[in-house]
């Protein structure tokens, strides 16, 4: 009877250990890799026919976490614009974002 109880406890302990270890492994494998650091860059563009602050904002926020509305506010602030009106031929400072490039190990 004592041997039977020992086998039951051993079996339960083994199952609990395997469950714990399995959960630990699955959690470790399920973690997402870290996202690359995003860097902001600035450049000037010449306003083309048909451009609006909103269309420019849509183009430069694609693939980012910035909303078009927030980007329009940033454009106005960066370029000291009070209204939504922009004029063909004028220049506009815009900000765009890209993942930070990792330096190769062999480069100096």
Phi, psi and omega in degrees: 000319179296321180293324179294317178296319180297318178295322178295313179296321177297316179296314179297317179297319179295315180296317179296318179296317178296320178297311179300313180297319178297316178296318179300314180296314181298319178296320179295321181284334185279345182294137179285148176293152181297142178285143179293150178293135180264132181244139178265137177235156180234144177208169176251140175234153176267132182289128182257161176303135180091348178290141170227164176302322183290319180291323177294317179299319178299319181293320186271351177260355180300126179081010178243175177268002182275134177282156179299318180299315179295323180292320177300318177299318178296317178301314180298316181292314181298324186256008179051053179253131180269332184241180178275357185278129173231159187239137179304136178095335177287164179253149182226132174278129179235157179245137174227157184240143177218153173296143178294134179280136177272134179289140176291148183296331183274353183271150176256000000 
